[in-house]
Amino acid sequence: MTVTPDLLPEPVREDSPYRSYVYAYPHKSAYRPFGERPLLADLWRDEDVSALSLYAHIPFCEMRCGFCNLFTRSTPPAEQVTAYLDAMERQAGEVASALPDGARFARAALGGGTPTYLTADELVRVYDLTERAFGVDLARIPVSVETSPATATPDRLDVLEARGLTRISMGVQSFLDSEAHAAGRPQKRAEVDRALTAIREHTSADLNVDLIYGIDRQDARTWAYSLDTALERSPEEVYLYPLYVRPLTGLGRRAREWDDHRLGLYRQGRDHLLERGYEQVSMRMFRRADAPSSGTDGPDHCCQTDGMVGLGCGARSYTASAHYSFDYAVGVGHVRSIIADYAGREAGDFAHAEVGFRLDDDERRRRHLVQSLLLAEGMDAAAYAERFGRHPVSDFPALFAALDARGWLEPDGAPDTVRLSPEGLAHSDAVGPMAFSSGVSALMAEYEAR
């Protein structure tokens, strides 16, 4: 499992470098039920659909890790998996009919949960129902799939390879069993090694390995061991995730000392990868400099402006003026209820959006800012100005003054680029929340985790 989607922020010290992982804006905890459920056809009318992103959410895993509060259910009964895929097929038909003519997809992803929790035949069905509904050949666009050590089996990998997989991501977290267990992931090193070998033998896809720093009793020596062990597989990408303490999970510890420890391990991991031929893409993402592009971040899709079509009850969809999804929860009982509700819906019920957030001009500016500034390459200020009419520093003077005062901005960047300094990038999880509007911050603070 890749630890990326819908991680719920929690109250932390204002000066903590780990306030919230901001991968999208606004966070799903700012979503609320729409007063009148809008038709998807109305939300997508007049949208640019020439380079959409497609995301299919499979909310199932073989186990629930101790650090995880993703929207997922472990070991569901087989009949629920079948009912869920039936509902996804009904949803896909309704969503496809709501899109304007000429809709084209630039990239796709299967996430979760763990998509490879599905059997090989069920994976075939997901590909088939998606291609049939949207008229897209997934083998002709970049496709990324998340997997886990227990489910990266040859039969599943053979299906993915045959359907044109370009990137596969596996959450290892640590190559030491004791650390994995301390993070609430009872995997065995032998299972991890078997899965990594199978991925290289059965696919030609780029490999991403997720590692976590800040695990109980992890130190510089054990962290270096996991980094070096990962690099033995020459992964095209490595993601370094700080361990977060979150509501409704089994892990709980928070203090300045721990923040300092995580920050030290981050710097060690960053320098370790840079010295071994990797380039930093964001605070978390590192890509091998000699690896050809997999295309999963393009070449046509632009995350700041292009829309996303989500399938499944945990997936989010983005238009220029609204983001929407289904209800959101973390607790096991509520998650099961939401999945059961989704699986029982008739086709027509998928023609409306019910939970989401409408973006005004200010929120669109903030989203563009968040989606750009947290990249190592920095923010294309000229592109921002072309879209919104002003330089980003003119729109957010207080934010950039605060970043500059902390030494988190590069002082001598290119004239049309606003870039975080290395230390600013290290504090990305503090920088992101600084860009939130007061309205979004209030909605997130009011959200009741369940």
Summary of the structure (lengths in Angstrom):
residues: 450
radius of gyration: 20.9
end to end distance: 21.6
largest distance: 58.9
contacts: 1493
relative contact order: 0.17
helix: 40%
strand: 17%
